[in-house]
């Protein structure tokens, strides 16, 4: 899933579609800076280019959480409540229904079909203010209940929801955009704090996004992005998740301090991820595709592993087009 540099369909993105057959895209404020009319035109241009290149209609994603993380933002779009605001209402369930309904309305209006929300991390005291605003609660049961309501409301509009950042980043004091945080909690604590994700899976969430954190009690060597224990054994095995597993942006410092992006792409696929986010540098998308092809040739990745991901992504395409789960 690739990012675009600006508010128009550029030559680099056309090349990704035509030559590399990329048809998953993520939009940021830089792509949506001129309002709804421009956003619709950009997405229509992407869709047409994909279809003209013989590809299915694209998955188009954005982070429309509310509060400080809202890509379709005021004054061009209505302000959405943050998770912390919604969770602190006297009737938080009603607030979350409205939060998800409003998100669905603005996203569907322009043609975005995947929302990289809700955040299901827990908010702990002393946490960074921005992350705290993105969390419903420090109570796993409340966060789980509100997350399931958000998912059900959003997905009732044939929009794919994404529970993030599995198995939870609430305990970190470092920004994984810049560094690789380490969570030292024991396995029982980590799994108990991942309860909102377990309930999200039960609610039928279309996608889950992992974090670039190291959870030493679950996998002493691999961050969640590269961990078969976390992605496979815990999420798909114990929790029973069958949907699309996203990485967080592979260009974050939590990755690039230690690995090249193409190497990280191969390792994430090997661990069981389906969708690789590369949000800024399109040359890294091209290099990652070539690295994946070489990994298959060298038997580092199997075609069967990639076909599993292709099937799950195709199921998501059917869902957002109104074809069911």
C-alpha positions as CSV (number, residue, x, y, z in Angstrom):
1,X,0.0,0.0,0.0
2,X,1.8,3.1,-1.3
3,X,1.6,6.8,-0.6
4,X,1.4,9.5,-3.1
5,X,3.4,12.8,-3.1
6,X,0.6,15.3,-3.6
7,X,-3.0,16.1,-4.4
8,X,-2.9,14.9,-8.1
9,X,-2.2,11.6,-9.8
10,X,1.5,12.0,-10.6
11,X,3.7,10.2,-13.0
12,X,5.4,8.1,-10.3
13,X,2.1,6.8,-9.1
14,X,1.0,6.0,-12.6
15,X,4.2,4.0,-13.0
16,X,3.5,2.1,-9.8
17,X,0.1,1.2,-11.2
18,X,1.1,0.5,-14.8
19,X,4.5,-1.2,-14.4
20,X,4.4,-2.6,-10.8
21,X,0.6,-3.4,-10.6
22,X,0.2,-1.6,-7.3
23,X,-3.5,-0.9,-6.5
24,X,-3.6,-0.2,-2.8
25,X,-3.0,3.4,-1.8
26,X,-2.9,5.5,1.5
27,X,-3.8,9.1,1.5
28,X,-2.5,11.8,3.9
29,X,-3.2,15.5,4.4
30,X,-0.7,16.3,1.6
31,X,-3.1,14.5,-0.8
32,X,-6.3,16.0,0.6
33,X,-5.3,19.7,1.1
34,X,-7.8,21.2,-1.4
35,X,-11.1,19.7,0.0
36,X,-13.7,17.2,-1.0
37,X,-14.0,18.0,-4.7
38,X,-10.2,17.6,-5.3
39,X,-10.2,14.4,-3.1
40,X,-12.9,12.8,-5.2
41,X,-11.1,13.7,-8.4
42,X,-7.8,12.2,-7.2
43,X,-9.5,9.0,-6.1
44,X,-11.5,8.7,-9.4
45,X,-8.2,9.2,-11.3
46,X,-6.5,6.4,-9.3
47,X,-9.5,4.1,-9.8
48,X,-9.6,4.7,-13.6
49,X,-5.8,4.2,-13.9
50,X,-6.0,0.9,-12.1
51,X,-8.9,-0.4,-14.1
52,X,-7.3,0.8,-17.4
53,X,-4.2,-1.2,-16.3
54,X,-6.3,-4.4,-15.9
55,X,-6.3,-4.2,-12.1
56,X,-9.3,-4.5,-9.7
57,X,-10.6,-1.4,-8.1
58,X,-8.1,-0.2,-5.6
59,X,-8.2,-0.2,-1.8
60,X,-7.8,3.4,-0.7
61,X,-7.0,4.0,3.0
62,X,-6.6,6.9,5.3
63,X,-6.1,7.5,9.1
64,X,-9.5,9.1,10.0
65,X,-9.4,8.5,13.7
66,X,-10.6,11.8,15.0
67,X,-9.0,14.4,17.3
68,X,-5.3,14.9,16.5
69,X,-5.2,12.2,13.7
70,X,-7.7,13.2,11.1
71,X,-6.5,13.2,7.4
72,X,-9.8,14.7,6.2
73,X,-9.5,17.6,8.6
74,X,-11.1,20.9,9.5
75,X,-11.9,23.4,8.1
76,X,-12.4,21.4,4.9
77,X,-14.2,18.6,6.7
78,X,-16.0,18.4,10.1
79,X,-14.0,17.8,13.2
80,X,-14.3,14.3,14.6
81,X,-14.1,13.6,18.4
82,X,-10.9,12.0,19.6
83,X,-11.1,8.6,21.1
84,X,-10.3,10.1,24.5
85,X,-13.2,12.6,24.2
86,X,-15.6,9.8,23.1
87,X,-14.5,7.5,25.9
88,X,-15.0,10.2,28.5
89,X,-18.6,11.0,27.6
90,X,-21.4,10.1,30.0
91,X,-22.7,7.7,27.3
92,X,-19.5,6.8,25.5
93,X,-21.3,4.2,23.4
94,X,-23.4,6.9,21.8
95,X,-20.3,9.1,21.2
96,X,-18.5,6.2,19.4
97,X,-21.5,5.4,17.2
98,X,-21.5,9.1,16.1
99,X,-17.7,9.2,15.7
100,X,-17.8,6.1,13.4
101,X,-20.9,7.4,11.5
102,X,-19.3,10.7,10.8
103,X,-16.0,9.1,9.7
104,X,-17.9,6.8,7.4
105,X,-19.8,9.7,5.9
106,X,-16.8,11.8,4.9
107,X,-14.7,8.8,3.8
108,X,-17.4,7.3,1.6
109,X,-18.2,10.7,0.1
110,X,-14.7,10.9,-1.5
111,X,-14.2,7.2,-2.2
112,X,-12.0,6.0,0.6
113,X,-12.9,2.5,1.5
114,X,-10.4,1.5,4.3
115,X,-10.2,3.5,7.6
116,X,-7.0,2.8,9.6
117,X,-9.0,3.1,12.8
118,X,-9.9,2.4,15.6
119,X,-6.9,2.7,17.9
120,X,-7.3,0.0,20.5
121,X,-4.2,0.7,22.6
122,X,-4.7,1.5,26.3
123,X,-4.0,4.9,27.7
124,X,-1.6,4.9,30.7
125,X,-0.7,7.7,33.1
126,X,2.3,9.7,32.0
127,X,1.7,8.8,28.4
128,X,2.4,11.2,25.5
129,X,-0.5,13.5,25.1
130,X,-1.0,12.8,21.4
131,X,-1.2,9.0,22.0
132,X,-3.4,9.4,25.0
133,X,-5.9,11.4,22.9
134,X,-6.0,8.5,20.5
135,X,-7.0,5.9,23.1
136,X,-10.5,5.3,24.4
137,X,-9.4,4.3,28.0
138,X,-6.9,2.7,30.3
139,X,-9.5,0.1,31.0
140,X,-9.3,-2.9,28.6
141,X,-12.9,-3.9,29.0
142,X,-14.2,-0.4,28.1
143,X,-11.8,0.0,25.2
144,X,-12.9,-3.4,23.9
145,X,-16.6,-2.5,24.1
146,X,-16.2,0.8,22.4
147,X,-13.8,-0.6,19.8
148,X,-16.4,-3.3,18.9
149,X,-19.1,-0.6,18.6
150,X,-16.9,1.5,16.3
151,X,-16.1,-1.5,14.1
152,X,-19.7,-2.6,13.8
153,X,-20.9,0.9,13.0
154,X,-18.1,1.7,10.5
155,X,-18.4,-1.7,8.7
156,X,-22.1,-1.5,8.5
157,X,-21.4,1.0,5.7
158,X,-19.1,-1.4,3.8
159,X,-16.0,0.4,5.1
160,X,-13.1,-1.7,6.3
161,X,-12.0,-0.9,9.9
162,X,-8.5,-1.5,11.1
163,X,-7.7,-2.3,14.8
164,X,-4.3,-0.9,15.8
165,X,-1.5,-1.2,17.0
166,X,-1.4,-4.9,17.9
167,X,-0.7,-6.2,20.5
168,X,-0.8,-2.7,22.1
169,X,1.6,0.3,22.3
170,X,0.1,2.0,25.4
171,X,3.1,1.2,27.6
172,X,5.7,2.8,25.4
173,X,7.2,6.2,26.1
174,X,9.1,6.3,22.8
175,X,7.7,7.2,19.4
176,X,8.1,4.2,17.0
177,X,8.2,6.7,14.1
178,X,11.7,7.6,15.5
179,X,13.0,4.7,17.6
180,X,12.2,1.1,18.3
181,X,10.6,0.9,21.8
182,X,10.8,-2.3,23.9
183,X,7.9,-3.5,26.1
184,X,9.3,-5.4,29.1
185,X,5.9,-6.5,30.6
186,X,5.3,-10.2,31.1
187,X,3.3,-12.2,28.6
188,X,0.2,-12.4,30.8
189,X,0.1,-8.6,31.1
190,X,0.6,-8.0,27.3
191,X,-2.1,-10.5,26.4
192,X,-4.6,-9.1,29.0
193,X,-4.0,-5.6,27.6
194,X,-4.6,-6.9,24.1
195,X,-8.2,-7.8,25.1
196,X,-9.6,-5.0,22.9
197,X,-8.0,-6.7,19.9
198,X,-9.5,-10.1,20.8
199,X,-13.0,-8.5,21.0
200,X,-12.3,-6.7,17.7
201,X,-11.6,-10.0,16.0
202,X,-14.9,-11.4,17.5
203,X,-16.7,-8.3,16.1
204,X,-15.4,-9.2,12.6
205,X,-12.9,-6.4,12.1
206,X,-11.6,-6.4,8.5
207,X,-8.0,-5.6,9.3
208,X,-5.5,-5.4,12.1
209,X,-2.3,-3.4,12.1
210,X,0.7,-4.4,14.2
211,X,3.4,-2.2,15.8
212,X,7.1,-1.9,15.3
213,X,7.7,-2.6,19.0
214,X,9.7,-5.4,20.6
215,X,7.6,-7.5,23.2
216,X,10.4,-9.5,24.8
217,X,8.1,-11.8,26.7
218,X,6.3,-12.9,23.4
219,X,9.3,-12.9,21.1
220,X,12.7,-11.9,22.4
221,X,14.2,-11.4,18.9
222,X,11.6,-10.0,16.6
223,X,9.4,-6.9,16.7
224,X,5.8,-7.5,16.1
225,X,6.2,-6.6,12.4
226,X,8.5,-9.6,12.0
227,X,7.2,-12.0,14.6
228,X,5.5,-15.2,13.6
229,X,4.7,-15.7,17.3
230,X,2.7,-12.5,17.5
231,X,1.2,-12.4,14.1
232,X,0.7,-16.1,13.6
233,X,0.5,-17.9,17.0
234,X,-1.3,-15.1,19.0
235,X,-3.3,-13.1,16.5
236,X,-4.3,-15.7,14.0
237,X,-4.1,-18.8,16.3
238,X,-5.3,-17.8,19.8
239,X,-7.5,-14.9,18.7
240,X,-8.6,-16.5,15.5
241,X,-8.1,-13.5,13.2
242,X,-8.8,-14.3,9.5
243,X,-8.7,-10.8,8.0
244,X,-6.0,-8.6,6.4
245,X,-2.9,-7.9,8.6
246,X,-1.3,-4.6,7.9
247,X,2.2,-3.4,8.9
248,X,2.6,0.1,10.2
249,X,4.6,2.3,7.8
250,X,7.9,0.5,7.0
251,X,9.7,3.8,6.6
252,X,9.4,4.6,10.4
253,X,12.6,4.8,12.4
254,X,11.6,1.7,14.3
255,X,12.3,-0.2,11.1
256,X,14.9,1.9,9.2
257,X,17.3,2.1,12.2
258,X,17.9,-1.6,11.8
259,X,16.7,-2.8,8.4
260,X,16.3,-1.6,4.8
261,X,12.7,-1.2,3.8
262,X,12.9,-4.0,1.1
263,X,14.4,-6.4,3.7
264,X,11.7,-5.4,6.1
265,X,9.0,-6.0,3.5
266,X,10.2,-9.6,3.0
267,X,10.5,-10.2,6.7
268,X,7.0,-8.9,7.4
269,X,5.5,-11.1,4.7
270,X,7.4,-14.1,6.1
271,X,5.8,-13.4,9.5
272,X,2.3,-13.5,8.1
273,X,1.5,-9.9,7.2
274,X,-0.6,-9.3,4.1
275,X,-0.4,-5.5,3.4
276,X,2.9,-3.6,3.5
277,X,2.6,0.2,4.1
278,X,5.3,2.3,2.4
279,X,3.9,5.7,2.8
280,X,6.4,8.2,1.3
281,X,9.2,7.1,-0.9
282,X,7.8,5.4,-4.0
283,X,11.3,4.1,-5.0
284,X,11.2,2.0,-1.9
285,X,7.9,0.5,-3.1
286,X,9.6,-0.6,-6.4
287,X,12.7,-1.9,-4.5
288,X,10.5,-3.9,-2.1
289,X,8.5,-5.5,-5.0
290,X,11.8,-6.6,-6.6
291,X,13.0,-7.9,-3.2
292,X,9.8,-9.9,-2.8
293,X,10.2,-11.4,-6.2
294,X,13.8,-12.4,-5.4
295,X,12.8,-13.9,-2.1
296,X,10.4,-16.1,-3.9
297,X,13.1,-17.1,-6.5
298,X,15.5,-17.9,-3.6
299,X,12.8,-19.9,-1.7
300,X,12.9,-17.4,1.2
301,X,9.2,-16.8,0.6
302,X,6.8,-19.3,-0.9
303,X,4.1,-18.5,-3.5
304,X,1.6,-20.2,-1.2
305,X,2.4,-17.6,1.6
306,X,1.8,-14.8,-0.9
307,X,-1.4,-16.4,-2.3
308,X,-2.8,-16.5,1.2
309,X,-2.3,-12.8,1.5
310,X,-3.7,-12.2,-2.0
311,X,-6.9,-14.1,-1.0
312,X,-7.4,-12.1,2.2
313,X,-6.9,-8.8,0.3
314,X,-9.3,-9.9,-2.4
315,X,-11.9,-10.7,0.3
316,X,-11.5,-7.2,1.6
317,X,-12.0,-5.8,-1.9
318,X,-15.3,-7.7,-2.1
319,X,-16.4,-6.4,1.3
320,X,-15.8,-2.7,0.5
321,X,-17.6,-3.2,-2.8
322,X,-20.6,-4.5,-0.9
323,X,-20.0,-8.1,-1.6
324,X,-19.9,-9.4,2.0
325,X,-17.0,-10.5,4.2
